[in-house]
Amino acid sequence: MTGTGPVGVGVIGAGMISDTYLENLGSFPDIRVIAIGDLDTARAAAQATRHGVPHAGAPEDVLAHPEVEIVVNLTIPAAHAAVSAAAIAAGKHVWSEKPIGIDRESARALLAAADAAGLRVGVAPDTILGPGLQTARRAVLRGDIGVPLSAHTTMQYIGPDIFHPNPEFLFARGAGPLFDMGPYYVSALVSIFGPVDRVMALGSQSRASREIRVGERAGTAFPVEVPTHVQALTRFEGGAAADSVFSFDAVLARSGVIEINGTEGALIVPDPNTFGGEVRVGRSVGGGAEPSWETVAPVGVEAGRGLGVLDMARAIRSGGAHIATGRLGYHVLDTLVAIDESVQTGAAVAVASTVDALPLVPEDRDPRQATL
């Protein structure tokens, strides 16, 4: 056991996603948000004022604060590994937004440094801890659809340049629909089917540049560095398969789709970018082609982004294991990089890493209960 009482958290990165994190972390009694840092210190100060965080400054101020035990890394993907490594070097545990990094080498080095220092790494998405996906996992483990055989996922819309005032990083190396949204879907599939064995994929880029649509910089053009449409086939170690679409090129928006077929039925899984949602099981009736659907009662208390930070904080105090580990984050990254490599080469790519089966969240766990 390490320390007592609520766990001190410092946030690095005061961009759009920080609002959600700061609001939710501030509602968990077992967490105490102490500091927020950003390269733009004025933006960090504004977020600190808005969310009642006592200290604000540059990223190094967060790393140096003696009461910060966990650094929550909300920087852009290209900076994730370096910022997380700096936190480990400063003696802090790390929770990183997805992905853990944009290449295998830096992510492996980060995990090795954390292991050597006896520190923890956790990686988003923590939506896998929410009642939606937890209820779906329980349905599969109960045998509600028999043996799960295959999955279909879709995440497609016209792209984040229509709503984000600074969207360039979402079209840069380490982002695009595959690395930006893929972690939600791949993490959900791995939590249900287990680790990935190999992948095949095709991809395309509709335009070499895009234009910012909103905010003060509306009308500004910027380059696109990555495929903006990817279709992937995934084979899991257990033998199941999945087909997936990740696209910023679709006028017809269709996102949050995860459909699983089993030997005895089908399962509709909620949007993996959310923490709740409806879980439905369909079974054949009288040999008919169309299944009869029923809604599965949700299990657990719904919260939001930051749930994985809380899970890790409680595990730090208890000495137990947290669920959304750096090992899971690395396996998801390894899978995404393999998909990208398959897009580039046209060949199947093996996924070398693996990950243990994820434990379930206890049914009675309440994020807003003081336990420390």
C-alpha positions as CSV (number, residue, x, y, z in Angstrom):
1,M,0.0,0.0,0.0
2,T,1.3,3.5,-0.9
3,G,0.1,6.5,1.1
4,T,-3.3,7.2,2.5
5,G,-6.3,9.3,1.7
6,P,-7.3,10.7,-1.7
7,V,-4.7,10.4,-4.5
8,G,-3.2,13.6,-5.7
9,V,-3.5,14.2,-9.5
10,G,-1.9,16.6,-11.8
11,V,-3.1,17.2,-15.4
12,I,-0.8,18.1,-18.3
13,G,-2.7,19.4,-21.3
14,A,-5.5,22.0,-21.0
15,G,-7.1,21.4,-24.4
16,M,-10.8,20.5,-25.2
17,I,-10.7,17.1,-23.5
18,S,-9.5,18.6,-20.2
19,D,-12.9,20.0,-19.4
20,T,-14.5,16.5,-19.2
21,Y,-11.6,15.1,-17.3
22,L,-11.5,17.9,-14.8
23,E,-15.2,17.9,-14.2
24,N,-15.4,14.2,-13.6
25,L,-12.2,13.9,-11.6
26,G,-13.4,16.7,-9.3
27,S,-16.5,14.6,-8.6
28,F,-14.6,11.6,-7.3
29,P,-13.9,11.8,-3.5
30,D,-10.9,9.4,-3.9
31,I,-9.2,11.9,-6.2
32,R,-7.8,15.3,-5.5
33,V,-6.8,17.4,-8.5
34,I,-3.9,19.5,-7.4
35,A,-2.4,21.1,-10.5
36,I,-2.8,21.6,-14.3
37,G,0.0,22.5,-16.7
38,D,0.2,23.4,-20.3
39,L,2.7,25.0,-22.7
40,D,0.2,27.8,-22.9
41,T,0.2,28.7,-19.2
42,A,-2.6,31.2,-19.6
43,R,-4.9,28.4,-20.9
44,A,-3.8,26.2,-17.9
45,A,-4.7,29.1,-15.5
46,A,-8.1,29.6,-17.1
47,Q,-8.9,25.9,-16.7
48,A,-7.7,25.9,-13.1
49,T,-10.0,28.8,-12.3
50,R,-12.9,27.2,-14.1
51,H,-12.6,23.9,-12.3
52,G,-11.3,25.0,-8.9
53,V,-7.8,23.5,-9.3
54,P,-5.5,25.2,-6.8
55,H,-2.3,25.3,-8.9
56,A,-1.6,26.0,-12.6
57,G,1.5,26.6,-14.7
58,A,3.8,24.8,-17.2
59,P,4.1,21.0,-17.5
60,E,7.3,21.0,-15.5
61,D,5.4,22.6,-12.6
62,V,3.0,19.7,-12.5
63,L,5.9,17.2,-12.6
64,A,7.7,19.0,-9.7
65,H,4.7,19.3,-7.4
66,P,5.3,17.0,-4.4
67,E,1.7,16.1,-3.9
68,V,1.0,14.9,-7.4
69,E,1.1,11.1,-7.5
70,I,-0.6,10.5,-10.9
71,V,0.0,12.6,-14.0
72,V,-2.9,12.7,-16.4
73,N,-1.4,13.2,-19.8
74,L,-3.9,15.0,-22.1
75,T,-1.4,16.2,-24.7
76,I,-1.6,15.6,-28.4
77,P,-0.8,12.0,-29.5
78,A,2.6,12.8,-30.9
79,A,3.6,14.0,-27.4
80,H,2.1,11.2,-25.4
81,A,5.1,9.0,-25.0
82,A,7.5,11.8,-24.2
83,V,5.3,13.5,-21.6
84,S,4.5,10.2,-20.0
85,A,8.2,9.3,-19.9
86,A,9.0,12.6,-18.2
87,A,6.4,11.9,-15.6
88,I,7.9,8.5,-14.9
89,A,11.3,10.1,-14.6
90,A,9.8,12.5,-12.1
91,G,8.6,9.6,-10.0
92,K,4.9,9.9,-10.9
93,H,2.4,7.3,-12.0
94,V,0.8,8.1,-15.4
95,W,-2.6,7.9,-17.0
96,S,-2.4,8.8,-20.7
97,E,-5.0,9.6,-23.2
98,K,-5.1,7.2,-26.1
99,P,-3.0,6.1,-27.8
100,I,-0.1,5.3,-25.4
101,G,2.3,6.6,-28.2
102,I,2.5,6.7,-31.9
103,D,5.1,4.0,-32.4
104,R,6.0,0.7,-30.8
105,E,9.5,1.7,-29.7
106,S,8.7,4.7,-27.6
107,A,5.7,2.9,-26.0
108,R,7.9,-0.1,-25.1
109,A,10.5,2.1,-23.6
110,L,7.9,3.9,-21.5
111,L,6.6,0.6,-20.1
112,A,10.1,-0.6,-19.4
113,A,11.0,2.7,-17.5
114,A,7.8,2.4,-15.5
115,D,8.5,-1.2,-14.5
116,A,12.1,-0.3,-13.5
117,A,10.8,2.5,-11.3
118,G,7.9,0.5,-9.8
119,L,5.4,2.9,-11.2
120,R,2.1,2.4,-13.0
121,V,0.9,3.3,-16.5
122,G,-2.8,3.4,-17.4
123,V,-4.1,4.2,-20.9
124,A,-7.4,5.4,-22.2
125,P,-10.0,4.5,-23.3
126,D,-11.5,3.9,-19.9
127,T,-14.9,3.5,-21.5
128,I,-14.2,-0.3,-21.2
129,L,-14.9,0.2,-17.4
130,G,-18.3,1.7,-17.9
131,P,-21.6,-0.2,-17.4
132,G,-22.2,-0.4,-21.2
133,L,-19.2,-2.5,-22.1
134,Q,-19.1,-4.2,-18.7
135,T,-22.8,-5.4,-19.2
136,A,-21.9,-6.6,-22.7
137,R,-18.9,-8.5,-21.4
138,R,-21.0,-10.1,-18.7
139,A,-23.6,-11.2,-21.4
140,V,-20.9,-12.9,-23.4
141,L,-19.3,-14.6,-20.4
142,R,-22.8,-15.9,-19.3
143,G,-23.1,-17.5,-22.7
144,D,-26.1,-15.3,-23.8
145,I,-25.0,-15.6,-27.4
146,G,-23.2,-18.9,-27.2
147,V,-19.6,-18.9,-28.4
148,P,-18.8,-15.4,-29.9
149,L,-17.6,-15.9,-33.5
150,S,-17.3,-12.5,-35.2
151,A,-17.9,-8.8,-34.9
152,H,-18.6,-5.8,-37.1
153,T,-17.7,-2.3,-36.1
154,T,-18.3,1.0,-37.9
155,M,-17.0,4.5,-37.1
156,Q,-17.6,6.9,-40.0
157,Y,-18.5,10.5,-40.4
158,I,-17.2,13.5,-42.3
159,G,-14.4,14.4,-39.9
160,P,-13.4,16.4,-36.9
161,D,-12.4,19.4,-39.0
162,I,-16.1,20.4,-39.0
163,F,-16.2,21.1,-35.2
164,H,-12.7,21.3,-33.8
165,P,-11.1,24.8,-33.9
166,N,-7.6,23.3,-34.1
167,P,-8.0,20.0,-35.9
168,E,-4.5,19.7,-37.5
169,F,-3.2,17.2,-35.0
170,L,-6.2,14.9,-35.8
171,F,-4.9,14.5,-39.3
172,A,-1.2,14.2,-38.4
173,R,0.9,11.1,-38.0
174,G,-0.4,9.1,-35.0
175,A,-3.9,10.3,-35.5
176,G,-6.5,10.1,-38.3
177,P,-9.6,7.9,-37.8
178,L,-7.5,4.8,-37.1
179,F,-5.4,6.1,-34.2
180,D,-7.9,8.7,-33.0
181,M,-11.0,6.6,-32.8
182,G,-9.6,3.1,-33.3
183,P,-8.5,2.7,-29.7
184,Y,-12.2,2.7,-28.6
185,Y,-13.2,-0.1,-30.9
186,V,-10.1,-2.2,-30.7
187,S,-10.1,-1.9,-26.8
188,A,-13.7,-3.0,-26.7
189,L,-13.1,-5.9,-29.0
190,V,-10.0,-7.1,-27.1
191,S,-12.0,-6.8,-23.8
192,I,-14.6,-9.2,-25.3
193,F,-12.6,-11.5,-27.6
194,G,-9.1,-11.3,-26.1
195,P,-5.8,-10.4,-27.8
196,V,-5.4,-9.9,-31.5
197,D,-3.3,-12.3,-33.6
198,R,-3.1,-10.6,-37.0
199,V,-4.7,-8.0,-39.2
200,M,-5.2,-7.1,-42.9
201,A,-6.3,-3.7,-44.1
202,L,-6.9,-1.2,-46.9
203,G,-6.9,2.5,-46.7
204,S,-7.2,5.7,-48.7
205,Q,-6.9,9.5,-48.4
206,S,-9.6,11.5,-50.1
207,R,-7.8,14.9,-49.9
208,A,-4.2,16.1,-49.4
209,S,-5.4,19.1,-47.4
210,R,-8.4,20.1,-45.4
211,E,-9.9,23.4,-44.1
212,I,-10.8,24.5,-40.6
213,R,-14.5,25.1,-40.5
214,V,-15.1,26.7,-37.1
215,G,-13.4,29.2,-34.7
216,E,-11.1,32.1,-35.2
217,R,-9.0,30.2,-37.8
218,A,-11.9,29.1,-40.0
219,G,-10.9,29.0,-43.6
220,T,-7.3,28.0,-42.9
221,A,-6.0,25.0,-44.9
222,F,-3.8,22.4,-43.4
223,P,-2.1,19.2,-44.8
224,V,-3.5,15.7,-44.3
225,E,-0.7,13.2,-43.4
226,V,-2.6,9.9,-42.8
227,P,-5.2,7.7,-44.4
228,T,-8.6,9.1,-43.7
229,H,-10.5,5.9,-44.5
230,V,-9.4,2.5,-43.3
231,Q,-11.1,-0.9,-43.5
232,A,-9.6,-3.7,-41.4
233,L,-9.9,-7.4,-40.9
234,T,-8.8,-8.7,-37.5
235,R,-8.2,-12.2,-36.3
236,F,-8.1,-12.8,-32.6
237,E,-5.9,-15.4,-30.8
238,G,-9.0,-17.4,-29.9
239,G,-10.1,-17.7,-33.5
240,A,-12.8,-15.1,-33.7
241,A,-12.7,-12.4,-36.4
242,A,-13.9,-8.8,-36.9
243,D,-14.3,-6.4,-39.7
244,S,-14.0,-2.6,-39.0
245,V,-14.4,0.7,-40.8
246,F,-12.6,3.8,-39.5
247,S,-13.4,6.9,-41.7
248,F,-13.3,10.7,-41.7
249,D,-14.6,10.6,-45.3
250,A,-18.2,9.5,-44.9
251,V,-21.0,12.0,-45.5
252,L,-23.3,9.3,-44.2
253,A,-22.5,9.3,-40.4
254,R,-22.7,5.9,-38.8
255,S,-20.7,5.6,-35.6
256,G,-20.7,3.6,-32.4
257,V,-21.5,0.4,-34.1
258,I,-20.4,-2.9,-32.6
259,E,-22.3,-6.0,-33.5
260,I,-21.2,-9.5,-32.3
261,N,-22.5,-12.8,-33.7
262,G,-22.3,-16.0,-31.7
263,T,-23.3,-19.6,-32.1
264,E,-26.6,-19.0,-30.3
265,G,-27.4,-15.3,-30.9
266,A,-26.2,-11.8,-31.6
267,L,-25.2,-8.9,-29.3
268,I,-25.5,-5.2,-29.9
269,V,-22.8,-3.4,-27.9
270,P,-23.1,0.3,-27.0
271,D,-20.9,3.0,-28.5
272,P,-17.4,2.3,-27.2
273,N,-16.8,6.1,-27.0
274,T,-19.4,6.2,-24.2
275,F,-19.7,4.7,-20.7
276,G,-23.3,3.6,-20.8
277,G,-25.8,2.7,-23.5
278,E,-28.2,-0.1,-24.2
279,V,-27.0,-3.7,-24.5
280,R,-29.3,-5.9,-26.6
281,V,-29.3,-9.7,-27.2
282,G,-31.0,-11.3,-30.2
283,R,-31.8,-14.9,-30.5
284,S,-33.5,-16.9,-33.2
285,V,-37.1,-17.9,-32.5
286,G,-38.5,-21.0,-34.1
287,G,-35.7,-21.1,-36.7
288,G,-36.7,-17.8,-38.2
289,A,-34.3,-15.5,-40.0
290,E,-34.9,-12.5,-37.8
291,P,-33.9,-12.6,-34.1
292,S,-36.1,-11.7,-31.2
293,W,-34.4,-8.9,-29.3
294,E,-34.3,-8.2,-25.5
295,T,-32.5,-5.5,-23.6
296,V,-30.0,-6.6,-20.9
297,A,-30.3,-4.8,-17.6
298,P,-27.2,-2.6,-17.1
299,V,-24.7,-3.4,-14.3
300,G,-22.7,-0.7,-12.6
301,V,-22.6,3.0,-11.9
302,E,-22.1,5.2,-15.0
303,A,-19.4,7.9,-14.7
304,G,-17.2,9.4,-17.4
305,R,-13.7,10.1,-18.6
306,G,-11.4,9.8,-15.6
307,L,-12.9,6.5,-14.4
308,G,-9.6,4.8,-15.3
309,V,-7.7,7.3,-13.3
310,L,-9.9,6.6,-10.3
311,D,-9.5,2.8,-10.8
312,M,-5.7,3.2,-10.9
313,A,-5.7,5.6,-7.9
314,R,-7.6,3.1,-5.8
315,A,-5.3,0.3,-6.9
316,I,-2.2,2.4,-5.9
317,R,-3.6,2.7,-2.4
318,S,-4.7,-1.0,-2.1
319,G,-1.7,-2.5,-4.0
320,G,-4.1,-4.3,-6.3
321,A,-4.2,-4.3,-10.1
322,H,-5.9,-1.6,-12.2
323,I,-7.7,-2.7,-15.4
324,A,-6.9,-0.3,-18.3
325,T,-3.1,-1.0,-18.0
326,G,-0.2,0.2,-20.1
327,R,0.1,-3.4,-21.3
328,L,-3.4,-3.2,-22.7
329,G,-2.7,0.2,-24.2
330,Y,0.5,-1.2,-25.8
331,H,-1.4,-4.2,-27.3
332,V,-4.0,-1.8,-28.8
333,L,-1.3,0.4,-30.2
334,D,0.5,-2.6,-31.6
335,T,-2.7,-3.6,-33.4
336,L,-3.3,-0.1,-34.8
337,V,0.3,0.1,-36.0
338,A,-0.1,-3.3,-37.6
339,I,-3.3,-2.2,-39.4
340,D,-1.5,0.9,-40.6
341,E,1.4,-1.3,-41.9
342,S,-1.0,-3.5,-43.7
343,V,-2.6,-0.4,-45.4
344,Q,0.9,0.6,-46.6
345,T,2.1,-2.9,-47.7
346,G,-1.1,-4.7,-48.7
347,A,0.0,-7.7,-46.7
348,A,-1.3,-9.4,-43.5
349,V,0.6,-8.3,-40.4
350,A,1.1,-10.3,-37.3
351,V,0.6,-8.6,-33.9
352,A,3.5,-9.7,-31.8
353,S,2.2,-8.5,-28.4
354,T,-0.5,-10.1,-26.3
355,V,-2.4,-9.2,-23.1
356,D,-4.1,-11.1,-20.3
357,A,-7.9,-11.3,-20.0
358,L,-9.2,-8.2,-18.4
359,P,-10.9,-8.5,-15.0
360,L,-14.5,-7.3,-14.6
361,V,-15.3,-4.2,-12.6
362,P,-17.1,-5.3,-9.4
363,E,-20.8,-4.7,-9.7
364,D,-21.1,-2.7,-6.6
365,R,-18.2,-0.3,-7.3
366,D,-19.3,3.3,-7.0
367,P,-17.0,6.0,-8.4
368,R,-18.5,8.7,-6.2
369,Q,-18.1,6.8,-3.0
370,A,-15.2,7.7,-0.7
371,T,-13.1,4.6,-0.1
372,L,-9.7,5.9,0.7
